[in-house]
Amino acid sequence: MNKKQINMEQDTDTPKKPMTVGAKIWAGIAAVGVLAGALAIVPQFEGLRQFVLQRRAAFGSVDLPGSYPGETWRPATVKDFDWLQDEWCYPALAGFRSRFRVQNGVLARQNVGAKPKAFVTEWVSADVFISNRGIIRLRYVNSDWPGTYVDREPGKTAEWRENERSAADDGTISSGKKRLVLSCGRCRLSSDGSTYSCGV
């Protein structure tokens, strides 16, 4: 007989003492007390939960000028902006196009236009941030291009709106007019330019 079998036999042979009625009552009272205490603590945990959620949201956030109250930013991941890889047309800016590409996790932009004369810019890298409201912010590296804000409806990857922001001397922020931007290959503009339709 090995040691494991001996222990099992000893455990099985040890008679268990039956619980008395008084002990059962006290055990029930203790269980009710523990439950009541747990219920009293729940509101305290809700405050803790909110604090943890706020800290988690703030983790990795960055302070950027030109932000509205309550707007927070974090560095964007490639997953946040890889849908921008395309050639984009601006219905309000005839002949102007922007191209985006992602190389080694870095978003870059190139502009092509016809006014005042035909031009093609170099590829310009951008630092990309995303807000708690889902707005993408592009801050161009080594360029005098103004920062731009990309706003799109969830699920739509063939159209979005772009604008800039400015700050007044008193610190108030104002947004420029949003320009409609359409995928040159996936969207079709009507001949009079008043309507459009887009694929995925």
C-alpha positions, -999 to +999 in steps of 0.1 A: +000+000+000+015+034-009+014+066+011-014+082-011-037+052-004-031+054+033-040+091+035-072+085+015-082+057+038-076+079+069-097+108+054-125+084+045-125+067+079-126+100+099-161+105+110-175+140+104-193+157+132-229+167+124-236+204+125-259+214+154-290+236+148-273+265+166-242+263+144-264+262+113-282+294+125-250+312+132-236+301+098-268+315+081-265+348+100-228+350+090-236+344+054-263+371+054-239+395+071-212+389+045-238+394+017-251+427+032-215+439+036-207+431+000-238+449-012-229+480+009-194+480-007-207+478-044-212+516-047-177+522-035-164+498-062-184+517-089-164+548-081-132+528-082-143+513-116-149+547-130-115+559-118-098+529-134-117+534-167-106+571-168-070+562-161-070+535-187-084+560-213-058+585-203-030+560-205-009+568-235-027+601-241-009+632-253-017+668-248-020+685-282-027+722-289-059+730-307-080+705-287-116+712-276-126+707-239-130+670-231-111+660-262-082+636-255-057+622-280-035+591-282-010+580-308-029+561-335-020+526-345-017+515-381-051+498-377-066+532-370-054+548-403-045+521-428-079+527-445-065+560-457-042+543-482-058+554-515-060+582-539-085+609-528-104+635-548-118+668-535-151+677-553-147+713-541-111+716-553-112+707-590-081+688-601-067+684-566-059+649-552-042+635-522-025+601-520-018+583-488+005+553-482+018+534-451+054+522-450+070+507-420+040+518-399+044+555-410+016+573-428+028+596-457+008+620-479+015+633-514-006+661-530-012+665-568-028+695-583-033+716-614-036+751-601-020+776-604+001+751-625+005+713-624+024+701-593+032+669-574+046+672-539+072+650-522+058+623-499+054+639-465+053+618-433+027+625-407+024+619-370-010+604-365-032+608-334-068+597-327-092+613-303-117+599-279-143+610-304-127+590-333-112+620-351-079+614-368-053+642-365-024+645-390+006+665-380+030+667-409+067+661-401+093+685-416+067+704-436+049+737-434+016+720-442-011+728-416-023+700-395-055+684-407-084+666-390-100+636-406-136+628-396-155+598-411-187+580-403-181+545-388-178+518-414-173+542-443-139+539-459-145+556-492-155+591-480-145+614-452-143+651-443-112+671-437-106+705-420-081+725-401-084+742-368-071+776-355-067+791-321-076+827-312-054+849-290-077+841-260-072+804-266-106+796-281-105+769-308-124+771-341-127+746-368-125+754-405-151+743-430-151+706-436-142+695-471-157+664-486-131+639-497-139+609-519-120+579-530-111+586-567-115+549-576-145+539-555-167+570-557-186+585-586-196+622-588-226+633-608-219+654-639-232+685-622-212+677-590-242+678-568-244+641-558-221+612-554-222+575-547-194+553-533-186+516-531-171+501-499 
